Amino acid sequence: MAKAMILAAGQGTRVRPLTKDIPKPMIPILGKPVMEYLIEHLARHGVKQIMVNVAFMHRKIEEYFGDGHRWGVEIGYSYEGVCEHGDMLPKPIGSAGGMKHIQDNSGFFDETTIVLCGDAIIDLDITAALAEHKAKGALASVVALDVPREEVKNYGIVVSDKEGKIISFQEKPSPEEAKSTLASTGIYIFEPAVLDLVPSGKVYDIGSELFPSLVKLEKPFFAQKRFFNWIDIGRVTDYWTVLQRVLRGEVEEMHMPGTQVRPGVWVGLNTHIDWDKVKIEGPVYIGSSVRIEPGSTIIGPSWIGHGSHLRANATVARSVLFEYTRIGEGMLFNEMVVSPRYCVDRAGHTTYVGDDRCTLRWGDARG
């Protein structure tokens, strides 16, 4: 069928503070890491051998996913870093450089390989994408989607002819300089020979270096225009938006865990809630061992992570509470991502524990 490569070595600086304590592929959506959805999706399409390049906080990825048997796949890891004075220090070598490192070590990429970024959720028909790649005799394919012109600066932009052959590739151009609005989704399909064009032992990037080389050499390099859900968590603001969509049930194959106890309200085990003395408007998920005191209000879409505690008269509106977050009496959090250490509003502004700006007024939640 095919093999897969998940790119997971990045530091995730654009989504801090979410990546302060966890690597980007481990950011939770409905209580599961983003990367878990990718692995499940690959398995559904019969892709069973998956390599993952790792660097920052790599052990958290490796310990969670292990050898992949829980998902019916095989997972291997390629650590990118150096050992200094007995310590392993992360040192990513670029998306293409990471694949070349694996190839030089074992020749793993000996058949068609689908490459995915570890920080996005997709429902792409992988089987159909692979079939189109083979039918065109492509050496490399990029799955692309149209984006608004003002957003092209966030993506690699593809220009293709009427047959889909790529004639130009721009890495994050300004709206004025962009030659199209067709954005690379970070989903690629490669034949093994692509890696012959990547130098060994060097930092080398797929988008900014390998793709321009393919265009220059006039290789059979194609864009695929497909309709599918591509939910990219490139920035903190994306994360809040994604969670709101998921909680509203707008994303297929992402289902609320727990037990539905009333319309739009799901709970985990061992919760302590006096339902007659709280106000909860779904969609809301309340995780296991959550305690919600009388007078509290939760307005959905909201996610209350396990072990959290809302004191009396607290309000959480259209927000996400990470695990073991405690909300003080009478406090209000509106359209925020909240952890025990920090909170981030929907615009991406971060405040930390002890900062009064983390607390909003009641009136702000009613709009």
N, C-alpha and C positions, 0 to 999 in steps of 0.2 A: 504493500500500500504506500506508505511513506513514513518518514521519521519526522521528529519535531525538535526544534530548538526554542527554548524560552529564555529571553534576555532578561536577566534579573540581577545584574552586577552594579547597576546605578545607585547613586547615593540618595536620590530622591529629594534634592535640595528645594525644589519648587513646591513640594507639599509639606514642608516643615510647618508646624511642629509634629504633624502626624507621623513623620519618620524619625522622630527624636529617639524613640525606644524600639522601633521595629523597622525592618527593611520594607521598601515600597511594595513589593509583591504580597506582603503580609497584612496590608491595610484591610480591615474587616468590612465586608458588606453582608448584611443579614447574619452576622456572627461567623462568617467564613472568610478566609483570606481571598483576595482578588484572584490570586494565582490558582486557587483550587477550582474556580469556575472554568478556567482555561484547560486545566487537566481533565476535568469531567467532559468538557466539550470535545477535546481531542479523542478521548476514549470512545465517545459516542460515534465518532467517524472512523474508528478502527485504527487510529494512530497510537501505537502501543509502546514505542521506544522514544523516550524524551530526554534530551540533555538540557541542563540548566547551568548557565554560567553565573557564579555568585562571587561576591566580594564583601561588601559592608554587611555586618551582622549576619554573616552567611549561616552560622549555626542555627539560627532561628528558622530559616527556611529548611535546612537539611533535617533538623530534628522533627519538624512538623510533617513533612512529606515523606521522609525516609526513602525506601526503595520503590515506593509507588504502588505496592501490592493492594492497598485498600481501594484503589481506583481501577484495578485491573490493568495497570501499566507498569513499565520499568522506567525508573528515573535514575539518571546519573548526574553527577555534579562536577563542574570544573571550576576550581577556585582560582581567582585572579588576584595575586598578591605576592608578597615577598616575606621571607622569614628573617627578622633582625633581632639578635640577642634573645632568641628563643620565642619571640612573639610573631604571630602572623599579622602582617599589615596589609590591608586591602589596597590594591593598585590595579584598577580596571584597565583593560587594554583595547577598549573599543568594541563595538558590536561585531564587526567583521574580524577584528583581531582575536576576539574570544573564540569565534568559530574556527579560525585557522589554527589556533593553539590546540583545540580538540582534535582537529584533523591531523595535525602533525604528530600528535601523541598516539592515536589509535586508528585513524582512517574511518571514524564512525560514520561520517557523511558519505555513504557509498550508494545512496539512492536519493530520489527526490525528497527534499526536506522542506517542511513548512516552518517558518520562523515567526515567532510571536513576541511582542513586548509583554513583560510580566505585570503591567500595571493597567490593563484594559480588559473590559468584559465584552465579549463578542458572541453573536449567534450566526456567524458566517457559515454558509453551506460549504464546508471544507472539501467534501467529496466533489462537488461541482467545480470548485476553484482548481483543484488538482487536475480534474479532467480537462478543463479549458487550457491550463498550462501545458499539458501534454499534447493536446490537439494542435496547438500553435507551434509546437516544437521549440518552446521557449527555453532559454538557458536560465533566465531569471524573470519572475513576474512580481508585480507590486499590486496589491489590492488597494483600490483608491475610492474615495468618496468626494463629492463636491462639498465645499464649505463656503460660507459667506466671504467675500473678498477681504473684509476687515479682519478676518481671522487667519489669513494665509501666513502671517508672520509666525504663527505657532507650529507650522508644519513643513515637511518637505513637499514641494509642489512639483507635480508631474505634467509634462506636455507630451501628448502622443498624437500620432497621425490617425487617419480614419480606420486603419487596421488594428490600432491599439499599440503599435510599436512606439516606444518612448524615444523622443528626439531631444528632450531636454529635461534636466532635473535640477531644481533650485532648492537649496536648503534654507528654509525659513526666510523667504524674501519679504521685503516691505510690500504693502498693497500696490504701490505705484510700480514696483519692479516685477511683480508676479506676472508670468506669462500665461497662467491659467489659474483656475480655482480648484483644480483636482488635487486633493491632498492624499499623501501616502498615509495609510492607517497603521503603519508599522507592522503590517502582515506581508510577508514575502514568501515566495516559493523559489527554491534554488535547486539546480542540478549540481552534482558534485564538482563539475569542472569550473564552476564560479570561483571556488576557493583557490584555484590555480592562479587567479589574478590578485590574490591578497598576499602581501609580503609576510614572511614568518618573523616572529619576534618583535613586531612593531605594533604600536597603537594605531588602529585602523578602523574607520567608521564606515558603516554600510551607506548611510544617506549622503554624507558629504564627500566620501572618497571612492567607495566601490561603485556606486551608481554613476557618477560622472565618468568613471573609467569605462563602464559598459557602454555608455552612450558614445564616447570618443572612439572606441574600438568597433562601433556599429555591430555589437553582438545582438542576438535575438532576445531583446529585453522588452517585455510587454506590460502594459497596465491593464488590469481587470476592473471594470466598473460594475460593481455589484450592489444590490440593495440589501442591507443588513443593519442590525443594531451594532453600533460601535461606541462603547461607553468608555471614554478615555479619562483617567484620573491623573491628568498632568499637573493640575494645580489644586490648591486647597479648595478654591471656589467650586471646582468641578466635583469634588467629593461630596459637598453638601447637596449639590444639584442631583447627583447620581442617587444618593440615598433617598431624596424626596421622590424621585421617579420610581425607584424600586418599591418603596413603602406604599405607593399608590397603585402598585400592581401593573405598571406599564412595561415591565421587562419580562419577556417570556423565560421560562425555566429558572426563575428566581422566586421561590415560594417562601412565605412566612413560616418560620418554625413554631413550635409550641402548639397549644390548644386554643381554638377560638372559643372564648367564653361568652361573647356577645358580639353583635355585628361590628366588624372592623377592629376587634380587640383580641389579641393573642397573648397568652401567658406561658411562661415556663414553669418548672416545678418549684415548690417550696416558697411561693410568694406570700407576702403578708399585706393584704389590702382589705380595708373596710369599704366595700363597694358602695354602701349607702352614704358614705361620708366623703367621697371623692368624686371629681368630675373628670371623665375620660372620654374624649371624642376621637374615634379612629380616623385613619388607620394607625394603630399603636401596637408595638410589641413590647412586652414587659418580661425581661429575662428571669432566670431562676434566682431564688433567694433575694429578690428585690423587696424592699419594705417601703410602702407608701403611706404616710401618716394622714389623718383626717384633715380635710380642708384643702388638700392638694388638687391641682388641676393639670391634666396632660392633654394638649391639643395636637392632633396628628396632622401630617405624618410625623411620627416620633418613634424613636427606638431607645429603650431604656436597658442598658447593658446589665448583665447578671451581677448580683452583689451590690447594686446601687441602692441608695437610700434617699428618699425625698422627705424632708421634715415637714411639719405641719404648715399648711397654707403656701407651700412652694408651688411654682408654676413652671412647667416646661412646655414650650410651644414650638412646634415644627422644628424639633431639635434632636440631636443624637447624644446620648450619654454613653461614654465608654464604660467598661466594666469597673465596678467598685468606685463609682463617682458618688459623692455625697453632696446633696443640695441643701443648703441651710434653710432654716425656718423663714418663710415669707419671701424668699429669693425668687427671682424670675429669670429664666433664660429663654430668649426668643430667637429662633432661626440661628442656632449655634451648634457647633460640635464641642462637646465638653468632656474633659478627662479630669482625673483627680489632680492634675498638675497645671492645666491650662484650659482656656476656651478660645475658640476661633469663630468669628461671626461669618456670615455668608459671603462677605466681601473679602475674606481672607485676613482680616486684622486679628492679631493674637494678643491676648492678655494672659497673665499668669496668676496663680493663686495669691490672694492678698491684694490684688489690684481691684479697686472699687468699680472700674469700668467693666468688669466681668458681670456685674449685677445690673439688670435693666429694670425700669419701672413697670409696674403693672399695666399701665395704659399702652405700652408698646406692644403688648401681646394680643391686643383685641382687634387689630386691624385686619 
